[in-house]
């Protein structure tokens, strides 16, 4: 399939054939493709939960409001944001940077810049104090510096959530396009009880559900009419 074929094939299908399973290798490959998606500062603050346990799957379908896209899915994958793991990701990056430093030297410019980025800038961007004071400080500092030059406007809790959810959504799209390249349909779902889904997966309080994706061979009845999009001139703006 060409890329255009894949894009045209990938449509949200809400009813899957019950007798056409998805090969495990197809799911494994799609999940690997998801992990290769672009993401903010390569922090990879995501997890991909492939629910295979039948009992958990039944509970997940119920938590997804028993909608057809979940009930008939051959496989269910939950995209999760893990903003709470930012410290672990920084340690991972620092370990890799120091390993590179052994090869090219600790004084190399790239090493110094990467260490500053991941040991100074990332903690400043992700750290919270529980009272919102750090977020206010970041916003005030960004505003002051922004008066004289362009700057990334670091803010607080809400901005951090947006950042990690954008990255998770990019990974979800990689996953769905990979599935489409193997001629399997997907349906990303936002209609679910996030509290129950987190409980089913055993996730901590600060983890968040980005979306639940149903997978399988879609039936024609699973498409809710033809694909309709706004005119290009309404959404594509050239400056």
C-alpha positions as CSV (number, residue, x, y, z in Angstrom):
1,X,0.0,0.0,0.0
2,X,1.2,3.5,-0.8
3,X,1.0,6.1,2.0
4,X,-2.1,7.6,0.3
5,X,-3.7,4.1,0.3
6,X,-3.1,3.8,4.0
7,X,-4.5,7.2,4.8
8,X,-7.6,6.5,2.6
9,X,-8.0,3.0,4.2
10,X,-7.8,4.2,7.8
11,X,-11.3,5.1,8.9
12,X,-12.9,4.7,12.3
13,X,-14.9,1.4,12.1
14,X,-17.2,0.7,15.0
15,X,-18.1,-2.9,14.2
16,X,-15.6,-5.7,13.7
17,X,-15.9,-9.3,12.3
18,X,-16.0,-11.7,15.3
19,X,-14.3,-14.5,13.3
20,X,-11.3,-12.6,11.9
21,X,-8.6,-12.3,14.6
22,X,-5.7,-9.9,14.3
23,X,-2.3,-11.7,14.1
24,X,-0.2,-11.1,17.2
25,X,2.8,-10.1,15.1
26,X,0.6,-7.3,13.5
27,X,-0.2,-5.9,16.9
28,X,3.4,-6.2,18.1
29,X,4.7,-4.3,15.0
30,X,2.0,-1.6,15.4
31,X,3.0,-1.0,19.0
32,X,6.7,-0.8,18.0
33,X,5.6,1.8,15.4
34,X,3.7,3.7,18.1
35,X,6.8,3.9,20.2
36,X,8.7,5.5,17.3
37,X,6.3,8.5,17.1
38,X,7.6,12.0,17.5
39,X,7.2,13.3,21.1
40,X,8.0,16.3,23.2
41,X,11.8,16.4,24.0
42,X,11.9,12.6,23.5
43,X,10.6,12.2,27.1
44,X,8.3,9.4,25.9
45,X,5.8,9.9,28.7
46,X,3.4,7.3,27.5
47,X,2.5,3.6,27.9
48,X,0.6,1.3,25.5
49,X,-1.5,-1.3,27.3
50,X,-2.6,-4.2,25.1
51,X,-5.4,-5.9,27.0
52,X,-5.4,-9.6,26.3
53,X,-6.8,-11.0,29.5
54,X,-10.4,-12.0,28.8
55,X,-11.7,-10.9,32.2
56,X,-10.0,-7.5,32.0
57,X,-11.2,-7.1,28.4
58,X,-14.8,-7.6,29.6
59,X,-14.4,-5.0,32.3
60,X,-12.7,-2.7,29.8
61,X,-15.6,-3.1,27.3
62,X,-18.0,-2.2,30.2
63,X,-15.9,0.8,31.1
64,X,-16.1,1.9,27.4
65,X,-19.9,2.1,27.9
66,X,-20.4,-1.2,26.0
67,X,-20.1,0.6,22.7
68,X,-19.9,-1.5,19.6
69,X,-16.3,-0.4,18.8
70,X,-15.2,-1.9,22.1
71,X,-17.7,-4.8,22.3
72,X,-16.9,-6.2,18.9
73,X,-13.1,-5.4,18.8
74,X,-10.7,-8.4,18.4
75,X,-8.1,-6.4,20.3
76,X,-8.1,-3.4,22.6
77,X,-5.2,-1.1,23.2
78,X,-5.2,1.7,25.7
79,X,-3.0,4.8,25.2
80,X,-1.9,6.2,28.5
81,X,0.0,9.3,29.5
82,X,2.6,9.0,32.2
83,X,3.6,12.6,33.1
84,X,4.4,11.3,36.6
85,X,7.4,9.4,35.1
86,X,9.4,12.5,34.0
87,X,12.1,12.0,36.7
88,X,12.7,8.4,35.4
89,X,12.9,9.6,31.9
90,X,15.5,12.3,32.8
91,X,17.6,9.6,34.6
92,X,17.4,7.5,31.4
93,X,18.5,10.4,29.2
94,X,21.3,11.3,31.6
95,X,22.6,7.7,31.6
96,X,22.7,7.7,27.8
97,X,24.4,11.1,27.6
98,X,27.1,10.0,30.1
99,X,27.7,6.9,28.1
100,X,28.1,9.0,24.9
101,X,30.5,11.2,26.9
102,X,32.8,8.3,27.5
103,X,33.1,7.9,23.7
104,X,33.4,11.6,22.6
105,X,34.5,13.3,25.8
106,X,32.6,15.1,28.6
107,X,33.7,18.5,27.3
108,X,32.1,18.0,23.9
109,X,29.6,20.8,23.1
110,X,26.8,18.3,22.3
111,X,27.3,16.6,25.7
112,X,27.2,19.8,27.6
113,X,24.1,21.1,25.9
114,X,22.2,17.8,26.3
115,X,23.1,17.6,30.0
116,X,21.9,21.2,30.5
117,X,18.7,20.4,28.6
118,X,17.8,17.2,30.5
119,X,19.2,18.0,34.0
120,X,18.2,21.7,34.2
121,X,15.5,22.6,31.6
122,X,13.3,19.5,31.8
123,X,13.1,19.5,35.6
124,X,12.2,23.2,35.5
125,X,9.5,22.4,32.9
126,X,7.9,19.4,34.7
127,X,8.4,20.1,38.4
128,X,5.3,21.0,40.4
129,X,5.0,21.9,44.1
130,X,1.3,21.0,44.6
131,X,0.3,24.7,45.1
132,X,0.8,26.0,41.7
133,X,3.5,28.4,42.8
134,X,6.1,27.0,40.4
135,X,3.7,27.3,37.5
136,X,3.1,31.0,38.3
137,X,6.8,31.6,38.5
138,X,7.4,29.9,35.2
139,X,4.6,31.9,33.6
140,X,5.9,35.2,35.1
141,X,9.5,34.4,34.0
142,X,8.4,33.5,30.5
143,X,6.4,36.7,30.3
144,X,9.3,38.9,31.3
145,X,11.8,37.2,29.0
146,X,9.2,37.2,26.2
147,X,9.1,41.0,26.3
148,X,12.6,41.2,24.8
149,X,12.9,37.9,22.8
150,X,11.0,34.8,21.6
151,X,10.9,32.1,24.3
152,X,9.1,28.9,25.0
153,X,6.3,30.0,27.3
154,X,6.7,27.5,30.2
155,X,3.6,27.3,32.4
156,X,2.1,24.9,34.8
157,X,0.0,21.7,35.2
158,X,-2.4,22.3,32.4
159,X,0.3,22.9,29.8
160,X,2.2,19.8,30.9
161,X,-1.0,17.7,30.4
162,X,-1.5,19.2,27.0
163,X,2.1,18.4,26.0
164,X,2.0,14.7,27.0
165,X,-1.4,14.1,25.5
166,X,-0.3,15.6,22.2
167,X,2.7,13.2,22.2
168,X,0.4,10.3,23.1
169,X,-2.0,11.2,20.3
170,X,0.9,11.1,17.8
171,X,1.8,7.6,19.0
172,X,-1.8,6.6,18.6
173,X,-1.9,7.8,15.0
174,X,1.3,5.8,14.3
175,X,-0.3,2.7,15.7
176,X,-3.5,3.1,13.7
177,X,-1.6,3.8,10.4
178,X,0.5,0.7,11.0
179,X,-2.7,-1.3,11.5
180,X,-4.1,0.2,8.4
181,X,-1.0,-0.8,6.4
182,X,-1.9,-4.4,7.3
183,X,-5.5,-3.9,6.2
184,X,-6.9,-3.9,9.7
185,X,-9.3,-1.3,11.0
186,X,-9.2,0.7,14.2
187,X,-11.5,3.0,16.2
188,X,-10.1,5.5,18.7
189,X,-12.6,5.9,21.5
190,X,-13.0,8.9,23.9
191,X,-16.2,7.6,25.3
192,X,-15.1,5.7,28.4
193,X,-15.0,5.9,32.2
194,X,-11.4,7.0,32.8
195,X,-11.5,6.1,36.5
196,X,-12.6,2.6,35.9
197,X,-10.1,2.1,33.0
198,X,-7.3,3.1,35.3
199,X,-8.5,0.8,38.0
200,X,-8.7,-2.1,35.5
201,X,-5.1,-1.5,34.3
202,X,-3.8,-0.9,37.8
203,X,-2.6,2.6,37.0
204,X,-1.5,5.2,39.6
205,X,-3.6,8.4,40.2
206,X,-1.4,10.7,38.0
207,X,-1.6,8.5,35.0
208,X,-4.2,9.5,32.5
209,X,-6.1,7.7,29.7
210,X,-5.5,9.3,26.3
211,X,-7.7,7.0,24.3
212,X,-8.9,3.4,23.9
213,X,-8.4,1.9,20.4
214,X,-10.5,-1.0,19.2
215,X,-8.9,-3.2,16.4
216,X,-10.0,-5.8,14.0
217,X,-11.4,-6.4,10.5
218,X,-14.1,-3.9,10.1
219,X,-17.5,-4.6,8.6
220,X,-19.2,-2.2,6.1
221,X,-21.9,-1.6,8.7
222,X,-19.2,-0.2,11.0
223,X,-18.7,2.9,9.0
224,X,-21.1,5.7,9.9
225,X,-21.7,6.9,6.4
226,X,-19.3,8.2,3.9
227,X,-16.2,10.1,5.0
228,X,-17.0,13.8,5.0
229,X,-14.5,16.7,5.5
230,X,-14.8,20.5,5.4
231,X,-13.6,22.2,2.2
232,X,-9.8,22.5,2.1
233,X,-10.1,26.3,1.9
234,X,-11.8,26.4,5.2
235,X,-9.1,24.6,7.2
236,X,-5.9,25.0,5.1
237,X,-4.5,28.5,5.5
238,X,-1.4,29.6,3.5
239,X,0.6,32.6,4.8
